[in-house]
Amino acid sequence: MSFTIAIIGRPNVGKSTLFNRLVGQKLALVDDLPGVTRDRREGEARLGDLEFTIIDTAGLDEGAKGSLTARMQEQTEAAIAQADALFFVIDARIGLTPTDRAFADFARKADKPVLLVANKSEGKHGDAGAMEAFALGLGDPIQVSAEHGEGMGELYDALRELMPEPVDEDEAEDDEPLTEEEAATRPIRVAIVGRPNAGKSTLINHLLGEERLLTSPEAGTTRDSIAVEINWKGRDFRVFDTAGLRRRSRIEEKLEKLSVADALRAVRFAEVVVMMMDTQNRFEEQDLRIADLIEREGRAVVLAVNKWDLMETKGGGAISGLRRDADHWLPQIKGVPIVAVSGLMGEGIDRLMQAIQDAYAVWNRRVPTSALNRWFEQAVQANPPPAVSGRRLKLNYITQNKARPPSFVLFCSRADAVPQSYLRYLTNSMRETFELPGTPVRITLREKANPFAHKRKRPS
């Protein structure tokens, strides 16, 4: 079991900056605006030869019962309960505040080892605030600058005293390459995306069986892309909750731009993307833009129509209508799996998780070369390519060069003259023949080398 540390403190003392420094990536959003972090975020951290799990938390702050601020603090309390030790962070440039003193008492009551971290201690201005920190009674403050990487050696020494002895390297298992069976059972990376307030966090909370992610009727509650581990009927998933994606013209605040960029990174990192739509406002312009983005990134796609419990008519006709709408509005991912769900009530969750696994299998599919060539010959005979400028296009053969998503190379003459409409015909025919519904299919044109191109014409 990994040693776990929770970073706590009042808002805007640099907790997320320290988190990013320790995990070695800019995973958590950072901004001068207080209260950027809302959900707790976990990451695998490393400091020297020390490896541990680190949890970034929302700033400790007081709020009315049931308010968003109060529920953010509940998330922090859950992180403290999960942790083996705490980093209590203060801003050394500002010095102690009454809020720091109040939450120092809170940290003491947790009855866990606490390291007092005086962040932003670069230069002379941090010394006075760090000295004030002795008054908290949490031990000697460790002066660091998370932004500039200063003081990490002192933090290492203090943390080394708290952590258990590392496993002897000779006794540790060697890192062996993954076998095919291990690769087939490793967690599927899933990103949940959609417009604001589509119910993404509510769905993930139902999957987890706990209020792991903050939810609110107010749009834009989620800011960071938060990853959670889910095991569903023996299959592991790593699911990313993301900020809602609005039209670019409506994004004005810097923080929302950061949130959207974080969501887009989650899409690029994912293997399967679940695009959530509100059942009462589905297939709007922004939904189509999001679906197009996912297709361009080459990710497997599943459409989840949420809040199905609010529908008056739920029969087979309603589902058939969803299928027709999806194929009409999203021809680039024709046949995409579409599931009606209710994240709040738990309706359709089994079907959604099965659709994710099926989409992942299609995304990884390789078509046998012999079957591919038989299909190609029949497809060209049934519908030959059109002549361009009076010259016939010659299509030689096709081969699959990779999966994830299924990608093919078509060797032909005059690649630049092959119409896009003909490529769409081949793509749709391939989807139907080899059962590749919904997943992006790539066909790259390549001209076959001319064996006589190097010979010069004889002078007349």
Summary of the structure (lengths in Angstrom):
residues: 460
radius of gyration: 27.3
end to end distance: 82.4
largest distance: 99.0
contacts: 1410
relative contact order: 0.08
helix: 38%
strand: 21%
